[in-house]
Amino acid sequence: MKVIGLWYMKTIYNILILALVVSIMGAGTLDIGSASALTGCYRPTGWYASEFILNKPSLKFNLDPIGESENVTVIRESVIYRSHYNESLAVILTPFDLFEEKGLDIRLQMPTRNITTGTQFIVLETDDMETRLLDLNMMGGRGKGWVLDISYMQLLPEQPPTQISNLTKGNLKVTLVPHINETLPGIYIAISAENATGLSNENMTELSNIFDGIGYPISFNMLTREFESKITIEEEHDLESTLGISPDDFDWFEAMKIELEWLRDNRVVTGLADEDIEDIATIAKDTVGEHNLRGRYYNDNWIQGITEEMLENEVTKLYTGEPTCDGFSEEILPSFNLQDFNTGFRPLEIIFESSIQGQTIRIGLIGISILFVSVFVLRWRKRLRKRKRR
Protein backbone atom coordinates (compact mmCIF):
# COMPACT_ATOMS: atom_id res chain seq x y z
CA MET A 1 0.00 0.00 0.00
CA LYS A 2 2.86 2.38 0.79
CA VAL A 3 4.41 1.92 -2.67
CA ILE A 4 1.07 2.52 -4.40
CA GLY A 5 0.32 5.57 -2.22
CA LEU A 6 3.77 7.05 -2.82
CA TRP A 7 3.50 6.64 -6.60
CA TYR A 8 0.02 8.17 -6.59
CA MET A 9 1.02 11.14 -4.47
CA LYS A 10 4.19 11.69 -6.54
CA THR A 11 1.95 12.04 -9.59
CA ILE A 12 -0.27 14.53 -7.76
CA TYR A 13 2.78 16.47 -6.57
CA ASN A 14 4.12 16.77 -10.11
CA ILE A 15 0.74 18.05 -11.28
CA LEU A 16 0.71 20.59 -8.46
CA ILE A 17 4.20 21.84 -9.32
CA LEU A 18 3.14 22.28 -12.95
CA ALA A 19 -0.01 24.15 -11.92
CA LEU A 20 1.73 26.48 -9.48
CA VAL A 21 4.22 27.85 -12.02
CA VAL A 22 1.43 29.49 -14.03
CA SER A 23 0.97 33.17 -13.19
CA ILE A 24 -2.17 34.87 -14.53
CA MET A 25 -1.62 38.55 -15.33
CA GLY A 26 -3.60 39.83 -18.28
CA ALA A 27 -4.10 39.95 -22.00
CA GLY A 28 -3.71 42.75 -24.50
CA THR A 29 -6.09 44.16 -27.06
CA LEU A 30 -4.27 42.88 -30.12
CA ASP A 31 -3.24 39.24 -30.24
CA ILE A 32 -0.19 39.32 -32.50
CA GLY A 33 2.42 36.76 -31.51
CA SER A 34 5.27 34.56 -32.52
CA ALA A 35 4.86 31.16 -34.11
CA SER A 36 5.28 29.19 -30.88
CA ALA A 37 2.86 30.08 -28.11
CA LEU A 38 3.81 29.71 -24.45
CA THR A 39 1.51 28.09 -21.93
CA GLY A 40 1.58 30.22 -18.84
CA CYS A 41 4.22 32.83 -18.12
CA TYR A 42 5.07 35.18 -15.28
CA ARG A 43 5.36 38.19 -17.58
CA PRO A 44 2.84 38.01 -20.46
CA THR A 45 2.91 40.17 -23.57
CA GLY A 46 0.89 42.99 -22.04
CA TRP A 47 3.42 43.40 -19.24
CA TYR A 48 5.76 44.92 -21.83
CA ALA A 49 3.23 47.49 -23.05
CA SER A 50 1.43 50.69 -22.10
CA GLU A 51 -2.12 51.01 -23.42
CA PHE A 52 -4.92 53.58 -23.51
CA ILE A 53 -8.38 53.85 -25.01
CA LEU A 54 -8.71 57.39 -26.37
CA ASN A 55 -12.42 57.50 -25.63
CA LYS A 56 -12.93 61.11 -24.55
CA PRO A 57 -16.08 62.32 -26.39
CA SER A 58 -14.31 65.35 -27.90
CA LEU A 59 -11.64 63.21 -29.60
CA LYS A 60 -11.89 62.13 -33.22
CA PHE A 61 -9.59 59.87 -35.20
CA ASN A 62 -9.05 58.79 -38.79
CA LEU A 63 -6.72 55.87 -39.55
CA ASP A 64 -7.24 55.93 -43.33
CA PRO A 65 -4.39 58.33 -44.17
CA ILE A 66 -1.89 56.60 -41.88
CA GLY A 67 -2.99 53.15 -43.07
CA GLU A 68 -2.23 54.17 -46.65
CA SER A 69 1.23 55.48 -45.74
CA GLU A 70 4.46 53.65 -46.32
CA ASN A 71 6.37 52.06 -43.45
CA VAL A 72 3.33 50.78 -41.58
CA THR A 73 2.09 47.24 -41.03
CA VAL A 74 -1.65 46.69 -41.26
CA ILE A 75 -3.08 43.60 -39.53
CA ARG A 76 -6.86 43.37 -39.62
CA GLU A 77 -8.03 46.74 -38.23
CA SER A 78 -4.73 47.60 -36.54
CA VAL A 79 -2.02 49.89 -37.88
CA ILE A 80 1.49 49.21 -36.55
CA TYR A 81 4.54 51.43 -36.95
CA ARG A 82 7.82 52.30 -35.23
CA SER A 83 7.62 54.71 -32.30
CA HIS A 84 8.92 58.26 -32.76
CA TYR A 85 10.46 58.05 -29.28
CA ASN A 86 12.34 54.78 -29.81
CA GLU A 87 12.31 53.19 -33.26
CA SER A 88 12.52 49.70 -31.73
CA LEU A 89 9.22 50.25 -29.87
CA ALA A 90 5.97 49.36 -31.66
CA VAL A 91 2.93 51.63 -31.78
CA ILE A 92 -0.35 49.76 -32.38
CA LEU A 93 -3.47 51.75 -33.24
CA THR A 94 -6.79 49.89 -33.21
CA PRO A 95 -10.38 51.21 -33.43
CA PHE A 96 -12.15 50.18 -30.23
CA ASP A 97 -15.88 49.64 -29.77
CA LEU A 98 -16.81 47.32 -26.92
CA PHE A 99 -19.66 47.68 -24.43
CA GLU A 100 -20.00 51.45 -23.84
CA GLU A 101 -16.35 52.26 -24.56
CA LYS A 102 -15.61 53.63 -28.01
CA GLY A 103 -12.51 55.30 -29.36
CA LEU A 104 -9.00 54.64 -30.59
CA ASP A 105 -6.83 52.17 -28.70
CA ILE A 106 -3.15 53.12 -28.62
CA ARG A 107 -0.68 50.54 -27.39
CA LEU A 108 3.06 51.08 -27.05
CA GLN A 109 4.52 47.57 -27.22
CA MET A 110 8.05 46.39 -26.51
CA PRO A 111 9.11 43.58 -28.87
CA THR A 112 9.79 40.39 -26.92
CA ARG A 113 11.53 37.06 -27.31
CA ASN A 114 10.88 33.67 -25.74
CA ILE A 115 13.26 32.50 -23.04
CA THR A 116 13.56 29.23 -21.16
CA THR A 117 15.32 29.03 -17.81
CA GLY A 118 16.01 25.91 -15.80
CA THR A 119 16.10 25.71 -12.01
CA GLN A 120 17.58 22.68 -10.29
CA PHE A 121 15.94 21.19 -7.21
CA ILE A 122 16.60 18.31 -4.90
CA VAL A 123 13.24 16.77 -3.98
CA LEU A 124 12.67 14.44 -1.03
CA GLU A 125 9.30 12.72 -0.63
CA THR A 126 7.61 10.10 1.49
CA ASP A 127 4.24 8.89 2.75
CA ASP A 128 3.32 8.98 6.43
CA MET A 129 0.38 6.62 6.87
CA GLU A 130 -0.22 7.39 10.58
CA THR A 131 -0.40 11.19 10.96
CA ARG A 132 -3.43 13.45 10.41
CA LEU A 133 -2.96 16.95 8.99
CA LEU A 134 -5.69 18.16 11.36
CA ASP A 135 -3.44 17.40 14.35
CA LEU A 136 -0.64 19.69 13.14
CA ASN A 137 -0.23 23.37 14.01
CA MET A 138 0.53 24.73 10.53
CA MET A 139 1.12 28.21 11.98
CA GLY A 140 3.91 26.90 14.22
CA GLY A 141 6.66 28.14 11.92
CA ARG A 142 5.57 31.80 11.89
CA GLY A 143 8.06 32.87 14.55
CA LYS A 144 10.88 31.03 12.79
CA GLY A 145 10.57 32.89 9.48
CA TRP A 146 8.55 30.28 7.62
CA VAL A 147 5.66 31.41 5.40
CA LEU A 148 2.49 29.31 5.21
CA ASP A 149 0.37 29.16 2.06
CA ILE A 150 -2.80 27.04 2.10
CA SER A 151 -4.85 26.25 -0.98
CA TYR A 152 -7.52 23.72 -1.86
CA MET A 153 -7.61 21.47 -4.89
CA GLN A 154 -9.93 18.77 -6.19
CA LEU A 155 -7.64 15.72 -6.27
CA LEU A 156 -10.22 12.95 -6.31
CA PRO A 157 -13.53 12.86 -8.21
CA GLU A 158 -16.68 13.22 -6.11
CA GLN A 159 -14.61 14.19 -3.08
CA PRO A 160 -14.38 17.60 -1.36
CA PRO A 161 -11.32 19.75 -2.15
CA THR A 162 -8.12 18.71 -0.40
CA GLN A 163 -6.01 21.13 1.64
CA ILE A 164 -2.57 21.72 0.17
CA SER A 165 -0.17 23.24 2.72
CA ASN A 166 3.09 24.83 1.58
CA LEU A 167 5.70 26.12 4.02
CA THR A 168 8.56 28.13 2.51
CA LYS A 169 11.71 29.78 3.79
CA GLY A 170 14.63 30.82 1.63
CA ASN A 171 15.29 28.09 -0.90
CA LEU A 172 13.33 25.48 1.09
CA LYS A 173 9.76 24.35 0.57
CA VAL A 174 7.76 21.78 2.53
CA THR A 175 4.50 20.52 0.98
CA LEU A 176 1.96 18.47 3.00
CA VAL A 177 -0.98 16.84 1.19
CA PRO A 178 -3.51 14.56 2.94
CA HIS A 179 -4.09 11.23 1.19
CA ILE A 180 -7.87 11.68 1.50
CA ASN A 181 -8.65 14.66 3.74
CA GLU A 182 -7.34 16.48 6.81
CA THR A 183 -9.38 14.41 9.28
CA LEU A 184 -8.06 10.99 8.25
CA PRO A 185 -4.56 9.52 8.74
CA GLY A 186 -2.18 9.66 5.81
CA ILE A 187 0.00 12.54 4.57
CA TYR A 188 2.20 12.87 1.54
CA ILE A 189 5.32 14.93 2.38
CA ALA A 190 7.55 16.58 -0.21
CA ILE A 191 10.58 18.74 0.55
CA SER A 192 12.41 20.68 -2.14
CA ALA A 193 15.58 22.77 -2.02
CA GLU A 194 16.12 25.17 -4.92
CA ASN A 195 19.51 25.34 -6.67
CA ALA A 196 20.88 22.46 -4.62
CA THR A 197 21.98 18.87 -5.14
CA GLY A 198 21.76 18.02 -1.46
CA LEU A 199 20.66 19.38 1.91
CA SER A 200 23.25 21.48 3.75
CA ASN A 201 23.66 21.43 7.52
CA GLU A 202 21.82 24.76 7.62
CA ASN A 203 18.96 23.25 5.60
CA MET A 204 18.77 20.28 7.96
CA THR A 205 18.57 22.62 10.97
CA GLU A 206 15.81 24.73 9.39
CA LEU A 207 13.78 21.65 8.44
CA SER A 208 14.18 20.16 11.89
CA ASN A 209 12.93 23.44 13.41
CA ILE A 210 9.84 23.63 11.20
CA PHE A 211 8.79 20.02 11.81
CA ASP A 212 9.18 20.61 15.54
CA GLY A 213 7.33 23.93 15.22
CA ILE A 214 4.24 22.44 13.60
CA GLY A 215 4.20 19.65 16.18
CA TYR A 216 4.97 16.77 13.83
CA PRO A 217 4.89 13.55 15.92
CA ILE A 218 8.02 12.22 14.20
CA SER A 219 11.28 14.18 14.31
CA PHE A 220 12.75 15.29 11.01
CA ASN A 221 15.87 13.22 11.67
CA MET A 222 13.67 10.12 11.94
CA LEU A 223 11.74 11.06 8.79
CA THR A 224 14.93 11.40 6.73
CA ARG A 225 15.30 7.59 6.85
CA GLU A 226 12.00 7.27 4.94
CA PHE A 227 12.61 9.87 2.23
CA GLU A 228 13.30 9.03 -1.38
CA SER A 229 15.31 11.75 -3.12
CA LYS A 230 15.81 12.87 -6.70
CA ILE A 231 17.29 15.78 -8.61
CA THR A 232 14.87 17.61 -10.88
CA ILE A 233 15.18 20.57 -13.24
CA GLU A 234 12.13 22.79 -13.59
CA GLU A 235 11.94 24.65 -16.89
CA GLU A 236 10.22 28.03 -16.94
CA HIS A 237 9.06 29.49 -20.24
CA ASP A 238 8.73 33.25 -20.25
CA LEU A 239 9.18 36.44 -22.24
CA GLU A 240 11.78 39.18 -22.09
CA SER A 241 12.12 42.52 -23.83
CA THR A 242 14.45 42.75 -26.82
CA LEU A 243 15.19 46.41 -25.98
CA GLY A 244 17.63 45.48 -23.25
CA ILE A 245 15.59 47.33 -20.61
CA SER A 246 12.81 46.16 -18.32
CA PRO A 247 9.32 47.73 -18.49
CA ASP A 248 9.82 49.12 -14.97
CA ASP A 249 12.82 51.17 -16.10
CA PHE A 250 11.42 52.33 -19.44
CA ASP A 251 10.33 55.99 -19.83
CA TRP A 252 6.69 55.39 -20.73
CA PHE A 253 5.85 59.04 -19.93
CA GLU A 254 8.08 60.45 -22.65
CA ALA A 255 7.26 57.68 -25.14
CA MET A 256 3.49 58.22 -24.80
CA LYS A 257 3.77 62.03 -24.79
CA ILE A 258 5.85 62.15 -27.98
CA GLU A 259 3.56 59.69 -29.78
CA LEU A 260 0.34 61.47 -28.89
CA GLU A 261 1.82 64.80 -30.00
CA TRP A 262 2.87 63.23 -33.30
CA LEU A 263 -0.59 61.77 -33.87
CA ARG A 264 -2.15 65.15 -33.18
CA ASP A 265 0.32 67.05 -35.36
CA ASN A 266 -0.41 64.67 -38.25
CA ARG A 267 -4.21 64.91 -37.74
CA VAL A 268 -4.61 61.19 -37.03
CA VAL A 269 -6.23 62.24 -33.73
CA THR A 270 -7.97 65.60 -33.36
CA GLY A 271 -9.41 67.29 -30.29
CA LEU A 272 -6.52 66.16 -28.09
CA ALA A 273 -5.61 69.01 -25.72
CA ASP A 274 -2.19 69.48 -24.15
CA GLU A 275 -3.74 68.72 -20.74
CA ASP A 276 -5.02 65.38 -22.10
CA ILE A 277 -1.56 64.43 -23.34
CA GLU A 278 0.04 65.38 -20.03
CA ASP A 279 -2.54 63.44 -17.98
CA ILE A 280 -2.29 60.35 -20.18
CA ALA A 281 1.51 60.34 -20.20
CA THR A 282 1.66 60.76 -16.41
CA ILE A 283 -0.06 57.42 -15.75
CA ALA A 284 1.34 55.61 -18.82
CA LYS A 285 3.87 53.71 -16.69
CA ASP A 286 1.00 52.02 -14.80
CA THR A 287 -1.35 51.29 -17.70
CA VAL A 288 -0.29 47.75 -18.55
CA GLY A 289 -1.35 46.43 -21.95
CA GLU A 290 -4.40 44.49 -20.76
CA HIS A 291 -8.10 45.33 -20.78
CA ASN A 292 -8.48 45.48 -17.00
CA LEU A 293 -5.41 47.68 -16.47
CA ARG A 294 -5.17 49.96 -19.48
CA GLY A 295 -6.07 53.64 -19.29
CA ARG A 296 -9.34 55.22 -20.37
CA TYR A 297 -11.40 58.41 -19.93
CA TYR A 298 -14.16 58.26 -17.32
CA ASN A 299 -15.96 60.87 -15.20
CA ASP A 300 -13.97 63.75 -16.72
CA ASN A 301 -10.62 62.15 -15.88
CA TRP A 302 -8.01 59.89 -17.45
CA ILE A 303 -7.73 56.87 -15.18
CA GLN A 304 -5.92 53.55 -15.03
CA GLY A 305 -7.94 50.33 -14.97
CA ILE A 306 -11.63 49.66 -14.32
CA THR A 307 -13.58 51.07 -11.38
CA GLU A 308 -16.52 49.50 -9.54
CA GLU A 309 -18.69 52.35 -10.76
CA MET A 310 -17.88 51.49 -14.37
CA LEU A 311 -18.93 47.90 -13.76
CA GLU A 312 -22.13 48.92 -11.96
CA ASN A 313 -23.07 51.25 -14.83
CA GLU A 314 -22.15 48.52 -17.38
CA VAL A 315 -19.69 50.82 -19.11
CA THR A 316 -17.37 47.84 -19.50
CA LYS A 317 -16.71 44.37 -18.08
CA LEU A 318 -13.73 42.65 -16.52
CA TYR A 319 -11.69 40.33 -18.74
CA THR A 320 -11.43 36.92 -17.04
CA GLY A 321 -9.60 34.90 -19.70
CA GLU A 322 -6.04 33.62 -19.82
CA PRO A 323 -3.15 36.05 -20.44
CA THR A 324 -1.56 36.33 -23.86
CA CYS A 325 1.97 34.92 -23.66
CA ASP A 326 2.64 34.70 -27.40
CA GLY A 327 4.91 37.73 -27.34
CA PHE A 328 5.43 40.41 -29.98
CA SER A 329 8.02 39.72 -32.64
CA GLU A 330 10.32 42.43 -34.02
CA GLU A 331 9.57 41.04 -37.49
CA ILE A 332 6.07 42.55 -37.36
CA LEU A 333 7.54 46.06 -37.38
CA PRO A 334 7.95 47.75 -40.79
CA SER A 335 11.47 48.21 -42.16
CA PHE A 336 11.68 51.97 -41.79
CA ASN A 337 10.37 54.78 -39.61
CA LEU A 338 7.11 56.55 -40.34
CA GLN A 339 7.66 60.15 -41.40
CA ASP A 340 5.29 63.11 -41.12
CA PHE A 341 2.60 62.78 -43.77
CA ASN A 342 -0.21 65.19 -42.91
CA THR A 343 1.34 68.35 -41.47
CA GLY A 344 0.45 70.79 -44.25
CA PHE A 345 -1.11 74.14 -43.34
CA ARG A 346 -4.84 73.71 -42.77
CA PRO A 347 -6.03 76.94 -41.14
CA LEU A 348 -9.58 75.82 -40.33
CA GLU A 349 -8.42 72.58 -38.69
CA ILE A 350 -5.77 74.40 -36.68
CA ILE A 351 -8.23 77.07 -35.53
CA PHE A 352 -10.70 74.57 -34.12
CA GLU A 353 -8.33 71.95 -32.65
CA SER A 354 -7.63 71.75 -28.89
CA SER A 355 -3.95 72.64 -28.99
CA ILE A 356 -2.03 75.65 -27.66
CA GLN A 357 -1.53 76.71 -31.27
CA GLY A 358 -5.27 76.52 -31.94
CA GLN A 359 -6.12 78.29 -28.70
CA THR A 360 -3.58 81.04 -29.44
CA ILE A 361 -5.00 81.58 -32.93
CA ARG A 362 -8.56 81.69 -31.57
CA ILE A 363 -7.59 84.23 -28.91
CA GLY A 364 -5.78 86.27 -31.54
CA LEU A 365 -8.78 86.19 -33.88
CA ILE A 366 -11.10 87.18 -31.05
CA GLY A 367 -8.77 90.05 -30.16
CA ILE A 368 -8.60 91.22 -33.77
CA SER A 369 -12.39 90.97 -34.04
CA ILE A 370 -12.87 93.03 -30.87
CA LEU A 371 -10.38 95.62 -32.14
CA PHE A 372 -12.07 95.74 -35.53
CA VAL A 373 -15.54 96.16 -33.97
CA SER A 374 -14.22 98.82 -31.59
CA VAL A 375 -12.69 100.84 -34.43
CA PHE A 376 -15.87 100.45 -36.46
CA VAL A 377 -18.04 101.64 -33.53
CA LEU A 378 -15.77 104.63 -32.84
CA ARG A 379 -15.85 105.72 -36.49
CA TRP A 380 -19.60 105.23 -36.65
CA ARG A 381 -20.10 107.42 -33.56
CA LYS A 382 -17.76 110.07 -34.95
CA ARG A 383 -19.76 110.26 -38.18
CA LEU A 384 -22.99 110.40 -36.19
CA ARG A 385 -21.76 113.43 -34.21
CA LYS A 386 -20.75 115.25 -37.38
CA ARG A 387 -24.25 114.76 -38.84
CA LYS A 388 -25.87 116.16 -35.69
CA ARG A 389 -23.74 119.30 -35.83
CA ARG A 390 -24.89 120.01 -39.34
C-alpha positions, 0 to 999 in steps of 0.5 A: 500500500505504501508503494502505491500511495507514494507513486500516486502522491508523486503524480499529484505532486508533479501536477501541483508543481506544474499548476503552481508555475502558471501566473495569470496577469492579463491579456492585451487588445491585439493578439499578435504573436510569434509562431510558438505560443507559451503556456503560462508565463510570469510576464505576459505580452501585455506586461511589456506594453502601455495602453490607452483607449482614447475615448474622450467624447471630444476626440476624433480619429481617422486611420485611413491616411496613416494606413495608406502610408508607407512604413506601416504594417496593417493587420486586420483593423490595426495599424502598426509602426515604429515609435517616434520616441524609440524606433525599436518600440511598436505603436499599435493603433486599433479602433475600439468599440466594446460595451459602452467604450468607443474610441482609438486604442493606442498601445506602445509595445516592446518587442519580446523574445521567448526564453527558457530558464532551468532551475535545479531542485533536490526533492525528497518525498515520502508517505506517512500513513499514521499522521493526520494533517488536522493534528498539526499546528501549521502556523507553528513556523511563523516565529521562525521565518517560515511562510504558510500558504494554504490552498484547496484542490480537487484531487479525487472525483466526487470528493471535497477539495483537499487542503494543500499546505506549503511552508517556505523559507529561503530556498526550502519548501515543505509541501503536505498533502492529505491522502484523503482529507485532513481528518483521516490519517495519511500525509504525503510529504515533499521537501524541495531545495532550490539550486541544490543537489543536497541538503546542507547542515543549515537546511537540515537545521531549518527543516528540523525546526519547522517540523518541531514547530508544527508539532509533527509527531516524528522528528525530522531526523527520523523522517529522513530515513523514509525519504526518497530523493531525486534531482529535478530541473524545472523549466520556466518558459517566459518572455523578455524585452528585446530592448535590453531594458525592463518595463519598470525602467522604461520611460513610458511618460516620454514615449506616450507624450511624444507619440500622442503629440505626433498623432495630433500634429499629423491629424490622425487624432484631433481634439486632443488638448495638451492637458489630455496628453500630459494626464495620459503620459503621467499614468502611462507607466502604470497602464499595462497592456491588458483590458483590466489595467489599461487607461481610459477616460471616465468621469472627466478624468483619465484613469488607469484600470476599471472602477466598480462604478464602471462595472455597476453602470455597465460601461465595461466588463472585466476580462477573465480569460487567460493572459496572452503569452505569445509575445510580440516579434520584431519582425512585425515592425515595418522596415523603416520609420514613419515620417510626417505625412499630414502636417500641411497648413490647414487653417480651419483645422488648426483654428478649431483643434484643442492645442495651444496653437489653436487656442492662441489663434482663436484668442488672436482672432477674437482680439482682432475681431474686438479691435475691428468692432471697436474701431468700427463703432468709434468711427460710426459714432464720430460720423454720427456726431458730425451729422448732428452738428450740421 
